[in-house]
Amino acid sequence: MPPRATILSLDLKKLLTPNDVPSAIEDPDKPVNHIVGYTNNPIVWFCSPGFYEYHEYYPEDRWELMRETDRGKITWIVNHACDMIDRPKLR
């Protein structure tokens, strides 16, 4: 099972919800590699291979096929998540 990632506030005191995050982080022109915060979902999630929610949403892109690659390693996933966050938009 791919790892889940939870996005916290900058002071690390609360989970971010879609109401806390500007809609600008969603890019409808990119099917993957962006952060999604739909108001009908209680979490903000990474729409990118390597993350649990992505593989649940795109079951045809199977985690088992990438698990043993570099993209399946937790260090790649964490670095990728950090690169996807536009910190000024989260303030």
C-alpha positions, 0 to 999 in steps of 0.5 A, spaced: 500 500 500 502 506 498 504 511 503 499 517 505 501 524 506 498 529 510 499 536 509 499 540 516 499 548 517 506 551 517 506 551 525 505 544 524 499 545 529 493 542 525 491 538 518 490 543 512 483 542 510 480 544 503 477 551 506 484 552 509 488 552 502 487 557 496 484 554 490 489 556 486 493 550 488 488 546 484 490 546 476 485 543 472 489 542 466 494 537 470 491 531 471 497 529 476 503 532 480 499 537 483 495 538 490 488 537 490 483 540 495 476 539 494 471 541 499 467 535 499 473 531 501 476 532 508 483 532 506 488 535 502 491 530 497 497 529 493 495 528 486 501 524 484 504 517 483 507 514 489 501 517 494 495 513 497 490 517 494 492 518 487 492 510 486 485 510 489 483 515 484 487 512 479 487 505 480 489 503 473 496 506 475 498 501 479 502 502 486 505 495 485 509 497 478 512 503 481 513 500 488 520 497 487 523 503 483 526 510 485 519 513 485 516 508 490 522 510 495 519 514 501 525 519 500 523 520 493 516 521 495 517 526 501 522 530 496 517 530 491 511 532 496 516 538 498 517 540 491 510 540 489 508 545 495 508 552 493 509 555 500 507 562 499 500 560 497 499 556 504 500 562 508 
